[in-house]
Amino acid sequence: MKKRLCGGYIQLWKDNRLTAPAVWEKVLLEMKELCMDTAIIQFMDTADGIKLDESKLMARIILKYAQQNHIKVFLGLYGHSDVGHPDSVKPEQLNTSKIKSIAVARYLTTQFREEKAFYGWHLPLESWTENYPSATITNLNGYYKSLTAELKRMLPDKKVLISPFINVGRNEPGTVQETYTKILHRTGIDFLALQDSVGAKYISVNDPELPTYFAAICAACTANQIEMWANAESFALSPFLDNEGKPKKTAAEPARFIKQLELSQGASRIVTFDFFHYMNSRYPLIGDVRPPGYKEDVELLNLEYRAWLQRKETVIADGPCHFG
């Protein structure tokens, strides 16, 4: 029995901002058809483009169709452009992120407290598998602990999810385990979805160290009674560049993505980043922000994943993680 994707992220960007309800109806229906039960809105407010008054309207539509399709939704809080960068875990940045995230959560609580599909919060700040100094470890622990405590004070029944990632220049797995055991200590976080960083090319799907990072984070989560998920990146960097000279993103090559799923089997659950843009064949957006062949890449990944589901007996299963 193989674990399938239980769900995926939804990034709210210019290409899907304020889309019509019929669009979101199709997206949530497709998630249901792919046997998913979880949608994660990455963030609802950012410093550089996503505004809460707009994302609130989209979230209301998403929650409506999520309930119809028996999908639970995590609402993301405040995000910023340097997410994951070491500069983003300095005390002043962490404090700003916490204050703004709490403000966003309070507002969303007034809007969506009674929504049945509203399952939990996603904290967009992405820590790394970095060689963090002891002061940064303490600061991150304090950030997660205090923010989670406030979120659970507001809505005690809502879960809290974070999603760190494996970075370039990463620390060795043994140190990562020790570091994250300290970062996660008594934070109250419920779920940690480790991004495999394969799409970002921070590590190869064929790198023999990749499973050891999953094992390290699994051990840290187990020590802190946190359910460890895997976050398989369903995108790839194309050879086409955007206006800033950065590679445009397209859907992952199916064989690579299936291997990512196979490597993630020890996690409690598996999600993907992100479903909307790279696996959603019902509404693959195209335009000047997408590389040539983007639509075809999305449709192919969706088709091959469906074929994988048909070939395998699959399940969504909570419980302890196990790697190695």
Sine and cosine of phi, psi and omega as CSV:
sin_phi,cos_phi,sin_psi,cos_psi,sin_omega,cos_omega
0.00,0.00,0.80,-0.61,-0.02,-1.00
-0.97,-0.24,0.54,-0.84,0.12,-0.99
-0.99,0.11,0.78,-0.63,0.04,-1.00
-0.99,-0.11,0.07,-1.00,0.15,-0.99
-0.89,0.45,0.76,-0.65,0.10,-1.00
-1.00,-0.01,-0.23,0.97,0.01,-1.00
0.18,-0.98,-0.26,-0.97,-0.05,-1.00
-0.30,-0.95,0.21,-0.98,0.02,-1.00
-0.98,0.18,0.45,-0.89,0.16,-0.99
-0.81,-0.58,0.91,-0.41,0.10,-0.99
-1.00,0.03,0.75,-0.66,0.07,-1.00
-0.99,-0.12,0.97,-0.25,0.02,-1.00
-0.79,-0.62,-0.14,-0.99,-0.10,-0.99
-0.86,0.51,-0.55,0.84,-0.10,-1.00
-0.98,0.22,-0.16,0.99,0.08,-1.00
-0.73,-0.68,0.22,0.98,0.00,-1.00
-0.93,0.36,0.76,-0.64,0.04,-1.00
0.84,0.54,0.56,0.83,0.07,-1.00
-0.92,0.40,0.37,-0.93,-0.07,-1.00
-0.91,0.41,0.49,-0.87,0.04,-1.00
-0.79,0.61,-0.58,0.81,-0.01,-1.00
-0.88,0.47,-0.51,0.86,0.04,-1.00
-0.92,0.39,-0.77,0.64,-0.01,-1.00
-0.91,0.41,-0.52,0.85,0.07,-1.00
-0.86,0.51,-0.69,0.73,0.02,-1.00
-0.92,0.39,-0.64,0.76,-0.03,-1.00
-0.89,0.46,-0.75,0.66,-0.03,-1.00
-0.93,0.36,-0.55,0.84,0.07,-1.00
-0.90,0.43,-0.66,0.75,0.00,-1.00
-0.91,0.40,-0.61,0.79,0.07,-1.00
-0.86,0.51,-0.67,0.74,0.03,-1.00
-0.89,0.45,-0.69,0.73,0.00,-1.00
-0.88,0.47,-0.48,0.87,0.04,-1.00
-1.00,0.02,0.24,0.97,0.10,-0.99
0.92,0.40,0.55,0.83,0.03,-1.00
-0.99,-0.11,0.46,-0.89,0.01,-1.00
-0.75,-0.66,0.17,0.98,-0.09,-1.00
-0.62,-0.78,0.74,-0.67,0.13,-0.99
-0.82,-0.57,0.68,-0.73,-0.05,-1.00
-0.84,-0.55,0.94,-0.34,0.10,-0.99
-0.98,0.19,0.88,-0.48,-0.17,-0.98
-0.84,0.54,-0.80,0.60,0.10,-0.99
-0.44,-0.90,0.44,-0.90,-0.04,-1.00
-0.97,-0.26,-0.17,0.99,-0.04,-1.00
-0.42,-0.91,0.70,-0.71,0.01,-1.00
-0.69,-0.73,0.19,-0.98,0.02,-1.00
-0.98,0.19,-0.22,0.97,-0.17,-0.99
-0.64,-0.77,0.76,0.65,0.16,-0.99
0.58,-0.81,-0.61,0.79,-0.05,-1.00
-0.99,-0.10,0.87,-0.49,-0.06,-1.00
-0.95,-0.31,0.61,-0.79,-0.14,-0.99
-0.88,0.47,-0.59,0.80,-0.03,-1.00
-0.92,0.40,-0.50,0.87,0.05,-1.00
-0.99,0.17,-0.74,0.68,-0.06,-1.00
-0.91,0.41,-0.46,0.89,0.06,-1.00
-0.88,0.48,-0.66,0.75,0.00,-1.00
-0.90,0.43,-0.66,0.75,0.03,-1.00
-0.92,0.38,-0.66,0.75,-0.01,-1.00
-0.88,0.48,-0.60,0.80,0.01,-1.00
-0.89,0.45,-0.65,0.76,0.03,-1.00
-0.93,0.36,-0.70,0.72,0.01,-1.00
-0.86,0.50,-0.70,0.71,-0.01,-1.00
-0.89,0.45,-0.60,0.80,0.02,-1.00
-0.88,0.48,-0.78,0.63,-0.05,-1.00
-0.97,0.22,-0.42,0.91,0.11,-0.99
-0.90,0.43,-0.69,0.73,0.03,-1.00
-0.88,0.47,-0.66,0.75,0.00,-1.00
-0.89,0.45,-0.49,0.87,-0.06,-1.00
-0.96,-0.27,0.23,0.97,0.06,-1.00
0.86,0.52,0.71,0.71,0.02,-1.00
-0.91,-0.42,0.74,-0.67,0.03,-1.00
-1.00,-0.06,0.55,-0.84,-0.16,-0.99
-0.84,-0.54,0.75,-0.66,0.20,-0.98
-0.99,-0.11,0.73,-0.68,0.07,-1.00
-0.99,-0.17,0.84,-0.55,0.02,-1.00
-0.97,0.24,0.45,-0.89,-0.02,-1.00
-0.99,-0.17,-0.67,-0.75,-0.09,-1.00
-1.00,0.09,0.74,-0.67,0.05,-1.00
-0.81,-0.58,0.33,-0.94,0.02,-1.00
-0.63,-0.78,0.28,-0.96,-0.20,-0.98
-0.92,0.39,-0.41,0.91,-0.01,-1.00
-1.00,-0.10,0.43,0.90,-0.01,-1.00
-0.81,0.59,0.75,-0.66,0.02,-1.00
1.00,0.02,-0.41,0.91,-0.02,-1.00
-0.94,0.35,0.57,-0.82,0.02,-1.00
-0.79,0.61,-0.51,0.86,0.03,-1.00
-0.90,0.43,-0.40,0.92,-0.06,-1.00
-0.98,0.19,-0.14,0.99,0.00,-1.00
-0.94,-0.33,0.30,0.95,0.16,-0.99
-0.96,0.29,0.45,-0.90,-0.09,-1.00
-0.80,0.60,-0.67,0.74,-0.06,-1.00
-0.93,0.36,-0.60,0.80,0.04,-1.00
-0.93,0.36,-0.66,0.76,0.03,-1.00
-0.89,0.45,-0.65,0.76,0.00,-1.00
-0.91,0.41,-0.69,0.72,0.05,-1.00
-0.87,0.48,-0.71,0.71,0.01,-1.00
-0.87,0.49,-0.67,0.74,-0.01,-1.00
-0.91,0.43,-0.74,0.68,-0.03,-1.00
-0.87,0.49,-0.72,0.69,-0.04,-1.00
-0.94,0.33,-0.58,0.81,0.03,-1.00
-0.91,0.41,-0.64,0.77,0.03,-1.00
-0.91,0.42,-0.65,0.76,0.03,-1.00
-0.89,0.46,-0.68,0.73,0.04,-1.00
-0.89,0.46,-0.70,0.71,-0.02,-1.00
-0.89,0.46,-0.65,0.76,0.02,-1.00
-0.89,0.46,-0.67,0.74,0.01,-1.00
-0.91,0.41,-0.72,0.70,-0.01,-1.00
-0.90,0.43,-0.52,0.86,0.05,-1.00
-0.89,0.47,-0.65,0.76,0.03,-1.00
-0.92,0.39,-0.47,0.88,-0.06,-1.00
-1.00,0.05,-0.61,0.79,-0.25,-0.97
-0.80,-0.60,0.20,0.98,-0.05,-1.00
-0.79,0.62,-0.61,0.79,-0.10,-1.00
-1.00,-0.05,-0.03,1.00,-0.01,-1.00
-0.94,0.34,0.83,-0.56,-0.08,-1.00
-0.92,0.38,-0.50,0.87,-0.03,-1.00
-0.99,0.17,-0.23,0.97,0.00,-1.00
-0.95,0.32,0.94,-0.34,-0.15,-0.99
-0.96,-0.27,-0.56,0.83,-0.07,-1.00
-0.08,-1.00,-0.13,-0.99,-0.03,-1.00
-0.93,-0.36,0.60,-0.80,0.16,-0.99
-0.94,-0.35,0.78,-0.62,0.04,-1.00
-1.00,-0.08,0.94,-0.34,-0.15,-0.99
-0.94,0.34,-0.35,0.94,-0.01,-1.00
-0.86,0.50,0.82,-0.57,-0.07,-1.00
-0.94,-0.33,0.95,-0.30,0.10,-0.99
-0.98,0.21,0.29,-0.96,-0.08,-1.00
-0.94,-0.34,0.12,-0.99,0.20,-0.98
-1.00,0.02,0.79,0.62,-0.14,-0.99
-1.00,0.03,0.35,-0.94,0.13,-0.99
-0.99,0.14,0.95,0.32,-0.06,-1.00
-0.94,0.35,0.68,-0.73,0.14,-0.99
-0.92,0.38,0.29,-0.96,-0.08,-1.00
-0.86,0.51,-0.56,0.83,0.00,-1.00
-0.91,0.42,-0.64,0.77,0.01,-1.00
-0.93,0.37,-0.64,0.77,0.06,-1.00
-0.85,0.52,-0.71,0.70,0.03,-1.00
-0.89,0.46,-0.67,0.74,-0.01,-1.00
-0.91,0.41,-0.68,0.74,0.03,-1.00
-0.90,0.43,-0.68,0.74,0.04,-1.00
-0.86,0.51,-0.70,0.72,0.01,-1.00
-0.91,0.42,-0.61,0.79,0.03,-1.00
-0.88,0.47,-0.81,0.59,-0.03,-1.00
-0.89,0.46,-0.65,0.76,-0.06,-1.00
-0.91,0.42,-0.76,0.65,-0.07,-1.00
-0.95,0.32,-0.63,0.78,0.01,-1.00
-0.92,0.39,-0.71,0.71,0.01,-1.00
-0.89,0.46,-0.65,0.76,0.02,-1.00
-0.87,0.49,-0.66,0.75,0.00,-1.00
-0.93,0.36,-0.64,0.77,0.03,-1.00
-0.89,0.46,-0.64,0.77,-0.03,-1.00
-0.98,0.20,-0.37,0.93,0.14,-0.99
-0.93,0.36,-0.64,0.77,0.01,-1.00
-0.93,0.38,-0.78,0.63,-0.06,-1.00
-0.68,-0.73,1.00,0.01,-0.12,-0.99
-0.86,0.50,-0.41,0.91,-0.08,-1.00
-1.00,0.03,-0.09,1.00,-0.05,-1.00
-1.00,0.03,0.64,-0.77,-0.02,-1.00
-1.00,0.08,0.32,-0.95,0.00,-1.00
-0.83,-0.56,0.77,-0.64,-0.06,-1.00
-0.83,-0.55,0.67,-0.74,0.16,-0.99
-0.80,-0.59,0.27,-0.96,-0.05,-1.00
-0.57,-0.82,0.99,0.16,0.08,-1.00
-0.93,0.36,0.17,-0.99,0.03,-1.00
-0.62,-0.78,0.28,-0.96,-0.02,-1.00
-1.00,0.03,0.87,-0.49,-0.13,-0.99
-0.96,-0.26,0.26,-0.96,0.13,-0.99
-0.90,0.44,0.60,-0.80,-0.03,-1.00
0.94,0.34,0.41,0.91,-0.09,-1.00
-0.88,0.48,0.35,-0.94,0.07,-1.00
-0.97,0.23,0.27,-0.96,0.03,-1.00
-0.97,0.25,0.50,-0.87,-0.19,-0.98
-0.82,0.58,-0.63,0.78,-0.01,-1.00
-0.87,0.49,-0.65,0.76,0.03,-1.00
-0.94,0.33,-0.59,0.81,0.06,-1.00
-0.86,0.50,-0.69,0.73,0.04,-1.00
-0.86,0.50,-0.72,0.69,0.00,-1.00
-0.90,0.44,-0.70,0.72,-0.02,-1.00
-0.88,0.48,-0.74,0.67,-0.06,-1.00
-0.96,0.26,-0.44,0.90,0.12,-0.99
-0.87,0.49,-0.61,0.80,0.03,-1.00
-0.98,0.22,-0.68,0.73,-0.01,-1.00
-0.87,0.50,-0.63,0.78,-0.10,-1.00
-1.00,0.04,-0.09,1.00,-0.14,-0.99
-0.85,0.52,0.89,-0.46,0.08,-1.00
0.81,0.58,0.59,0.81,0.01,-1.00
-0.99,0.13,-0.40,0.92,-0.07,-1.00
0.99,0.12,0.04,1.00,0.06,-1.00
-0.90,0.44,0.63,-0.78,-0.02,-1.00
-1.00,-0.07,-0.68,0.73,-0.10,-1.00
-0.73,-0.69,0.63,-0.77,0.13,-0.99
-0.82,-0.58,0.88,-0.48,0.01,-1.00
-0.96,-0.28,0.97,-0.23,-0.05,-1.00
-0.97,0.26,0.88,-0.47,0.10,-0.99
-0.94,0.35,0.76,-0.65,-0.03,-1.00
-0.97,0.23,-0.24,0.97,0.09,-1.00
0.90,0.44,0.26,0.97,0.00,-1.00
-0.94,0.33,-0.66,0.75,0.01,-1.00
-0.90,0.44,-0.60,0.80,0.01,-1.00
-0.98,0.22,-0.08,1.00,-0.01,-1.00
0.90,0.44,0.50,0.87,0.10,-0.99
-0.99,0.14,-0.32,0.95,0.10,-0.99
-0.40,-0.92,0.51,-0.86,-0.01,-1.00
-1.00,0.04,0.52,-0.86,0.07,-1.00
-0.89,0.45,-0.33,0.94,0.01,-1.00
-0.99,-0.12,0.02,1.00,0.00,-1.00
-0.94,0.35,0.84,-0.54,-0.02,-1.00
-0.90,0.44,-0.25,0.97,0.02,-1.00
-0.99,0.15,-0.30,0.95,-0.06,-1.00
-0.83,0.56,-0.75,0.67,0.02,-1.00
-0.88,0.47,-0.47,0.88,-0.02,-1.00
-0.95,0.31,-0.47,0.88,0.09,-1.00
-0.95,0.32,-0.63,0.78,0.10,-1.00
-0.87,0.49,-0.67,0.74,0.00,-1.00
-0.90,0.44,-0.64,0.77,-0.02,-1.00
-0.90,0.43,-0.72,0.69,0.00,-1.00
-0.94,0.35,-0.59,0.80,0.07,-1.00
-0.85,0.53,-0.72,0.70,0.00,-1.00
-0.90,0.44,-0.65,0.76,0.01,-1.00
-0.91,0.41,-0.64,0.77,0.03,-1.00
-0.91,0.40,-0.70,0.71,-0.01,-1.00
-0.86,0.51,-0.65,0.76,0.01,-1.00
-0.90,0.44,-0.39,0.92,-0.05,-1.00
-0.92,-0.39,0.22,0.98,0.04,-1.00
0.82,0.57,0.71,0.70,0.06,-1.00
-0.92,-0.40,0.69,-0.72,0.02,-1.00
-0.98,0.18,0.84,-0.55,-0.06,-1.00
-1.00,-0.08,0.83,-0.56,0.09,-1.00
-0.96,-0.29,0.23,-0.97,0.16,-0.99
-0.94,-0.34,0.60,-0.80,0.03,-1.00
-0.87,-0.50,0.99,-0.12,-0.06,-1.00
-1.00,0.09,0.85,-0.52,-0.04,-1.00
-0.97,0.24,0.87,-0.50,-0.07,-1.00
-0.99,-0.12,0.31,0.95,0.03,-1.00
-0.91,-0.40,0.23,-0.97,0.08,-1.00
-0.67,-0.74,0.40,-0.92,0.06,-1.00
-1.00,-0.01,0.86,-0.51,-0.03,-1.00
-1.00,0.10,0.21,-0.98,0.06,-1.00
-0.97,0.23,-0.06,1.00,-0.03,-1.00
-1.00,-0.03,0.66,-0.75,-0.10,-1.00
-0.97,-0.25,0.49,-0.87,0.08,-1.00
-1.00,0.03,-0.15,-0.99,-0.06,-1.00
-0.92,0.39,-0.30,0.95,0.02,-1.00
-0.99,-0.12,0.09,1.00,0.01,-1.00
0.99,0.17,0.23,0.97,0.02,-1.00
-0.99,-0.15,0.54,-0.84,0.01,-1.00
-0.88,0.48,0.71,-0.70,0.12,-0.99
-0.96,0.28,0.47,-0.88,-0.04,-1.00
-0.99,-0.14,0.60,-0.80,0.09,-1.00
-0.70,-0.71,0.01,-1.00,0.01,-1.00
-0.95,0.30,0.53,-0.85,-0.02,-1.00
-0.90,0.43,0.46,-0.89,0.15,-0.99
-0.92,0.40,0.78,-0.63,-0.16,-0.99
-0.81,0.58,-0.67,0.74,-0.04,-1.00
-0.88,0.47,-0.63,0.78,0.04,-1.00
-0.90,0.44,-0.68,0.73,-0.04,-1.00
-0.92,0.39,-0.64,0.77,0.04,-1.00
-0.88,0.47,-0.61,0.79,0.05,-1.00
-0.91,0.41,-0.60,0.80,0.08,-1.00
-0.87,0.50,-0.67,0.74,0.04,-1.00
-0.89,0.46,-0.66,0.75,0.01,-1.00
-0.89,0.45,-0.64,0.77,0.00,-1.00
-0.95,0.30,-0.30,0.95,-0.06,-1.00
-1.00,-0.07,0.06,1.00,-0.15,-0.99
-0.88,0.47,-0.38,0.93,0.01,-1.00
-0.98,0.21,-0.15,0.99,0.02,-1.00
-0.97,0.23,0.36,-0.93,0.04,-1.00
-0.91,0.42,-0.67,0.74,0.03,-1.00
-0.59,-0.81,0.30,-0.95,0.02,-1.00
-0.79,-0.61,0.79,-0.62,0.12,-0.99
-0.86,-0.51,0.10,-0.99,0.02,-1.00
-0.75,-0.66,0.52,-0.86,0.10,-1.00
-0.90,-0.44,0.85,-0.52,-0.34,0.94
-0.91,-0.42,0.40,-0.92,-0.06,-1.00
-0.94,0.35,-0.70,0.71,-0.16,-0.99
-0.85,0.53,-0.72,0.69,-0.14,-0.99
-1.00,0.01,-0.35,0.94,-0.17,-0.99
-0.83,-0.56,-0.17,0.98,0.04,-1.00
-0.77,-0.63,-0.01,1.00,-0.15,-0.99
-1.00,-0.07,1.00,-0.01,-0.06,-1.00
-0.96,0.27,-0.28,0.96,-0.02,-1.00
-0.94,0.34,-0.47,0.89,-0.06,-1.00
-0.52,-0.85,0.86,0.51,0.04,-1.00
-0.97,0.24,0.95,-0.32,-0.07,-1.00
-0.97,0.23,0.61,-0.79,0.06,-1.00
-0.74,-0.68,0.40,-0.92,-0.03,-1.00
0.23,-0.97,-0.23,-0.97,-0.07,-1.00
-0.94,0.33,-0.24,0.97,0.03,-1.00
-1.00,0.08,-0.12,0.99,-0.04,-1.00
-0.93,-0.37,0.58,-0.82,-0.01,-1.00
-0.96,0.28,0.34,-0.94,0.09,-1.00
-0.83,0.56,0.67,-0.74,0.00,-1.00
0.99,0.11,0.05,1.00,-0.04,-1.00
-0.84,0.54,-0.76,0.65,-0.03,-1.00
-0.84,0.54,-0.70,0.71,-0.01,-1.00
-0.92,0.40,-0.61,0.79,0.03,-1.00
-0.89,0.46,-0.69,0.73,0.01,-1.00
-0.89,0.45,-0.72,0.69,-0.03,-1.00
-0.90,0.44,-0.62,0.78,0.01,-1.00
-0.91,0.41,-0.69,0.72,0.01,-1.00
-0.89,0.46,-0.68,0.73,0.03,-1.00
-0.87,0.50,-0.71,0.71,-0.03,-1.00
-0.89,0.45,-0.71,0.71,-0.03,-1.00
-0.94,0.34,-0.54,0.84,0.07,-1.00
-0.92,0.38,-0.65,0.76,0.07,-1.00
-0.87,0.50,-0.65,0.76,0.02,-1.00
-0.90,0.44,-0.64,0.77,0.04,-1.00
-0.89,0.46,-0.65,0.76,0.04,-1.00
-0.88,0.47,-0.63,0.77,-0.02,-1.00
-0.94,0.35,-0.53,0.85,-0.02,-1.00
-0.98,0.19,-0.42,0.91,-0.11,-0.99
-0.93,-0.36,0.51,-0.86,0.27,-0.96
-0.99,0.11,0.87,-0.49,-0.12,-0.99
-0.85,-0.53,0.35,-0.94,-0.08,-1.00
-0.50,-0.87,0.46,-0.89,0.26,-0.97
-0.96,-0.27,0.85,-0.53,-0.10,-1.00
-0.69,-0.72,0.84,-0.55,0.14,-0.99
-0.99,0.15,0.16,-0.99,0.04,-1.00
0.74,-0.67,-0.09,-1.00,-0.05,-1.00
-0.91,0.41,0.56,-0.83,0.12,-0.99
-0.98,0.19,0.37,-0.93,0.02,-1.00
-0.42,-0.91,0.92,-0.40,0.07,-1.00
-0.80,-0.60,0.66,-0.75,0.04,-1.00
1.00,0.05,0.00,0.00,0.00,0.00
